[in-house]
Amino acid sequence: MSLTYDDVVAKYEPVLGLEVHVELNTESKMFCGCATVFGAEPNTQTCPVCLALPGALPVVNEKAIESTIKIGLALNCSIAPFSRFARKNYFYPDMPKNFQISQYDEPICVNGYVDVEIETDEGLKKFRIEVERVHMEEDTGKSLHVGGATGRIHGAEYSLLDYNRAGIPLVEIVTKIVPGTGKYAPEVAKAYVAELRDILRSLGVSDVKMEQGSLRCDANVSLRLIGAEKLGTRSETKNVNSLRSVERAVRGEMIRHAELLNAGGRVVQETRHFQEDTGLTRSGRSKEQAEDYRYFPEPDLVPVEPDAAWIEKLRAGLPERPSIRRKRLQEAWAVPEKEMAAMINADVLDIVEETVLLGAEPTKARSWWLGEISRIANDKDVAITDLAITPQDVAEIVALVNSGDLTDKLARQVVEGVIAGEGKPSAVIAARGIKVVNDDGALMAAIEKVCAEQVETAEKVRAGHIPAAGALIGAVMKETKGQADAARVRELLLSHLGH
Amino acid sequence: MIRNTAAQMAAKLASGETTSVALTQAHLDRINSVEDKVHAFLFVDGKGALEQAASVDAKRAKGEKLSPLAGVPLALKDVLAQKDKPTTCGSKILEGWLPSYDSTVVANLKKNDIVILGKTNMDEFAMGSSTENSAYGPTHNPWDLSRIPGGSGGGSSAALASFEAPLAIGTDTGGSIRQPAAVTGTVGVKPTYGGVSRYGLVAFSSSLDQAGPCARTVLDTALLHEAIAGYDPKDATSINAPVPLVVQAAKDGNVKGMKIGVVKELNGDGYQPGVRARFDEALELLAKAGAEIVEVSAPNFEYALAAYYLIAPSEASSNLARFDAMRYGLRVGDVDGASAEAVMNLTREVGFGKEVKRRIILGTYALSSGYYDAYYGSAQKVRTLITQDFTKAFTKADVLVSPTCPTTAFKIGEKANDPLAMYLNDIATIPVNMAGIGGMSLPAGLADEDGLPVGFQIMSPVMKDERMYSVGASLEAALLSKWGAPLLDRAPTLEASK
């Protein structure tokens, strides 16, 4: 690879197009009543409809329509008063009807946008990504190709089909072409997908787990000479499964295209598959001869005609836009950018906010959730929200530390106890007999005992070697089973030794 | 007993004069004695039918309140899924498939304790007008065994006309209930689209398909209509409204003051003289009964056939894509090393008949990009125009009428190699499907030139199905008193011909 990224962007302008597929988290499938639990035994969540048994008919899941309208509204789209499903016809073993019910020329949401901000050489800069359409469709089943070297159908000995995923509601969000991002194209692509993910999560319409495939991104990339008008030939990189991969895939494709173009070659219009290990893409299906999907309106379904009052009701119920909320919280809490990002990545923003609303100081709420509690969640390999500790508990613990009823160390024991299922903080404190020793008399007795045991160290401190006090304080804390306030111990000790 | 109407049978069951088991057995015996000549059935479920009959008799013995047709046997077109019973649609490709579920029509039949005798023959996937396109051999018309019983529901109509069953279910995409009724001297109704659930009806053309009742009298047809109709949340195109009062209308049979519109375009050239003669007589009888006969025009009907043969194959090409050997039915060529694609291709090559392939190819072509607007798009526009023609005509008349078919039953093999001639048989029935309205065919007598049954078609507006029953019952009564006996009494008794 002789070209550097800087070489590429000095000569070419990248043009992006992003298609994001989102699996909705409805309890039942798009066109039947089957469950949608991730990871269930193969072919246990199926029925005549999603197996496409002869005679079975689809019926639209109203909840999926509602979720899609919410997405459209959150992406500043107009909601079509009349939209229809269409059949997209093609053969594939994991697609039971051999057509996919999708939307074609009459999608439910059109003409929206998403703004993202990224750090550039000139500081923070806003990019507007225009959304062409948001439409509904159903997912296909899953094929598992066994025996081949590549895991692809070609060369496999046999293939297994799992139809649990067949018919899961999918929403496809398609951008218009995105020019003008220049060298920031990879970051803009990543920021867009991240922003989408945050918006979808705030709407509560999807699990948005890229690693489980509930949010999948196809990245279209083409290059044109800077200043040129005509668009270059694009490649479409499929199923990029992490935010980092979105950035890598775009960057990698830009370099690959530039190398081809510089060598006098041409880019082939095709789908490509992103490979996590190398960060490169490999060739998939050629789209040189456009596939003819023979779309036509789905005759088994009636048009979707959401009434205006319903749409307005959904609009009124939209949550605050995540980017705006983040800014608001960051300012209110006076949190540096880095820590804000850490909270978002750890998915603790909601619970931290709730904890703050219950009276905890933002710094303390943040440090508990992001620190100790996150660590325990990681150790147990569960989601932080699945732990048996609530924002209410944390706010209570913070208050007890503030009032001096708990030390930080004792508070950690309380947190552990709550998570271990021993009850609310007060119950844990009572059951474990946790209490701060702030009886100076008891502390003095312990200090005298320790000084008598460690005469040499005590003499050093008395002679002015203050750092040596640490060992004595530690011993006193041990003596009082950690229930003493270390600061008070230090005060008493130093004064006891003549300081 | 088997020559009774279903209503008479129901009365005998209710009075205890007979049992459902006896009645069912009598029909099974009849099937056994004439089926080698008629071939109306693809599957006779003797055991299942007798079990169901016994359970109805037991319910009746316990004094349970039963539905009007409880215990009366019925023949089911093989295009409707019935749990654990072979359902082939007349195609090899579904050989061996046992549905894991009941279609809504079947569920309704069971709910009403109507005894299902078995599955009837049909043109493969309901594509045809003669039942010659069945992969399992043709059905013969009981009036003349060398002739077709109509199609696609020729098995159901022949079963009725040969007294193998007093009730039958058909499906009608372009005339598949009405044309078989017409050529066998029986009654068939295509209800308003959405009036009877399509759930479990193996789709040919989703926007046109409609299941409906078939019988030997208008009242029997109405009783069955009421049993199978109604809103079904499993069918998004099902109409959420009360079932039209068809039984009441059939009982009253009153046409006084009704305006009956004769469709100018569905008469005249191309219609057999005997067909026209019986049609004109029927009009006179209706006028005598107090109806006002008016003429209406439907100028766009002349495009109906062309539009139909774009829309129906287009939808079929997509609907039939699921038959790919992956999950059920026939699988051919699944040998070591064969790819999924090769198995799909070979199975479809072997499993589909000629007419089905013809329509898949036609539909695939009509939907192709670049041709869509010219073909499928234009056909949909024609459909709108036809619907407008009907709307306009219904401002001038309460129902519209025409001969059901241009001719009486033709000979088996006569049109097998001339698809266009075959398609023309449905010229008068297709507009009804295009507009989604209701249509009935009932016997109007025999054509003088060949002594074969002629059908009279009545068309009623969306969800006004009761109107065709009013007119049908009135005409039926007038004809019966003219003939002195049911038309089918003049059909050959099949035993004698042996």
Interface residues (C-beta under 8 A of the other chain):
Chain A: P48 L51 A52 L53 P54 G55 A56 L57 P58 V59 V60 R87 N89 F91 P93 P96 K97 N98 F99 I153 S159 L161 A290 D292 R294 Y295 F296 P299 D300 L301 V302
Chain B: L80 A81 T87 C89 L94 W97 P99 S100 Y101 S103 R198 Y199 G200 L201 V202 A203 S205 S206 S207 P233 K234 D235 A236 T237 S314 E315 S317 S318 A321 R322 F323 D324 M326 R327 Y328 S339 A340 E341 M344 T364 L367 S368 S369 Y372 Y376
